[in-house]
C-alpha cells in the first residue's frame, strides 16, 4: 500500500502521554497539529504511537514538513474511529 503525504506547517506539538492497554502494559502517544494552508478545514492532527514518538524530537513548531502517513481506522460498537 502506498503512503499518503501531508505537507504543512507544524502549529502545535502536544505533550507526550503514557497510557495503559487493556492488558496493563504502557504505551506512549503524542500528537502534532499540522496546518496544510488550505481554505477550509486546513488543520489535521497526526498521532505518533510507541517508538514513533521519538521522531517528534526532530520537529519544530512553525516549520514546514512533509509527512508520509498510513491512514487506518478501527471499529468499536459499530462506529469507526
Sine and cosine of phi, psi and omega as CSV:
sin_phi,cos_phi,sin_psi,cos_psi,sin_omega,cos_omega
0.00,0.00,0.68,-0.73,0.02,-1.00
-0.98,0.19,0.54,-0.84,0.07,-1.00
-0.99,0.13,0.49,-0.87,0.11,-0.99
-1.00,-0.08,0.54,-0.84,0.04,-1.00
-0.91,-0.43,0.55,-0.83,0.08,-1.00
-0.77,-0.63,0.79,-0.61,0.01,-1.00
-0.89,-0.46,0.72,-0.70,0.03,-1.00
0.04,-1.00,0.02,-1.00,-0.02,-1.00
-1.00,0.01,0.73,-0.69,0.04,-1.00
-0.97,0.24,0.91,-0.42,-0.05,-1.00
-1.00,0.03,-0.63,0.77,-0.10,-0.99
-0.49,-0.87,0.70,-0.71,0.17,-0.99
-0.94,-0.33,0.92,-0.40,-0.05,-1.00
-0.98,0.19,0.27,-0.96,-0.03,-1.00
-0.93,0.38,0.54,-0.84,0.08,-1.00
-0.93,0.38,0.71,-0.71,0.02,-1.00
-0.85,-0.53,0.55,-0.84,0.13,-0.99
-0.90,-0.44,0.79,-0.62,-0.02,-1.00
-0.80,-0.60,0.24,-0.97,0.03,-1.00
-0.95,-0.30,0.64,-0.77,0.10,-0.99
-0.99,0.16,0.12,-0.99,0.07,-1.00
-0.87,0.49,-0.48,0.88,0.01,-1.00
-0.99,0.14,-0.09,1.00,0.05,-1.00
1.00,-0.06,0.04,1.00,0.03,-1.00
-1.00,0.05,0.50,-0.86,0.01,-1.00
-0.99,0.12,0.55,-0.83,0.19,-0.98
-0.60,-0.80,0.43,-0.90,-0.04,-1.00
-0.96,-0.27,0.51,-0.86,0.00,-1.00
-0.57,-0.82,0.64,-0.77,0.06,-1.00
-0.54,-0.84,0.61,-0.79,-0.04,-1.00
-0.88,-0.48,0.51,-0.86,0.16,-0.99
-0.78,-0.63,0.50,-0.87,0.04,-1.00
-0.95,-0.30,0.79,-0.61,-0.05,-1.00
-0.87,-0.49,0.79,-0.61,0.06,-1.00
-1.00,-0.08,0.89,-0.45,-0.04,-1.00
-0.99,0.12,0.01,1.00,0.03,-1.00
0.86,0.51,0.73,0.69,0.08,-1.00
-0.93,-0.36,0.18,-0.98,-0.08,-1.00
-0.95,0.32,-0.57,0.82,-0.13,-0.99
-0.70,-0.72,0.70,-0.72,-0.02,-1.00
0.75,0.67,0.85,0.53,-0.14,-0.99
-0.99,0.17,-0.41,0.91,-0.07,-1.00
-1.00,-0.04,0.64,-0.77,0.09,-1.00
-0.77,-0.63,0.47,-0.88,0.04,-1.00
-0.97,-0.25,0.84,-0.55,0.06,-1.00
-0.97,-0.25,0.73,-0.68,-0.07,-1.00
-0.94,-0.33,0.79,-0.61,0.05,-1.00
-0.94,-0.33,0.76,-0.65,-0.05,-1.00
-0.87,-0.49,0.49,-0.87,0.12,-0.99
0.85,0.53,-0.72,-0.70,-0.03,-1.00
-0.90,0.44,-0.35,0.94,-0.01,-1.00
-0.93,0.38,-0.29,0.96,0.04,-1.00
-0.90,0.44,-0.41,0.91,0.05,-1.00
-0.89,0.46,-0.42,0.91,0.03,-1.00
-0.90,0.43,-0.46,0.89,-0.04,-1.00
-0.93,0.38,-0.40,0.92,0.01,-1.00
-0.86,0.50,-0.40,0.92,-0.01,-1.00
-1.00,-0.04,0.05,1.00,-0.08,-1.00
-0.96,-0.27,0.64,-0.77,0.02,-1.00
-0.86,-0.50,0.68,-0.73,0.10,-0.99
-0.87,0.50,0.63,-0.78,0.03,-1.00
1.00,-0.03,-0.26,0.96,0.00,-1.00
-1.00,-0.07,0.40,-0.92,-0.02,-1.00
-0.99,-0.14,0.72,-0.69,0.01,-1.00
-0.70,-0.72,0.33,-0.94,0.19,-0.98
-0.91,-0.41,0.84,-0.55,-0.04,-1.00
-0.95,-0.30,0.73,-0.68,0.10,-1.00
-0.98,-0.21,0.89,-0.46,-0.17,-0.99
-0.82,-0.57,0.38,-0.93,0.17,-0.99
-0.96,-0.27,0.79,-0.62,-0.01,-1.00
-0.99,-0.17,0.77,-0.64,0.03,-1.00
-0.48,-0.88,0.26,-0.97,0.09,-1.00
-0.59,-0.81,0.27,-0.96,0.03,-1.00
-0.77,-0.63,0.49,-0.87,0.01,-1.00
-0.99,-0.15,0.69,-0.72,0.09,-1.00
-0.55,-0.83,0.86,-0.51,-0.03,-1.00
0.80,0.60,0.72,0.70,0.04,-1.00
0.91,0.41,0.33,0.94,0.13,-0.99
-0.84,-0.54,0.54,-0.84,0.05,-1.00
-0.96,-0.27,0.68,-0.73,0.00,-1.00
-0.83,-0.55,0.00,0.00,0.00,0.00
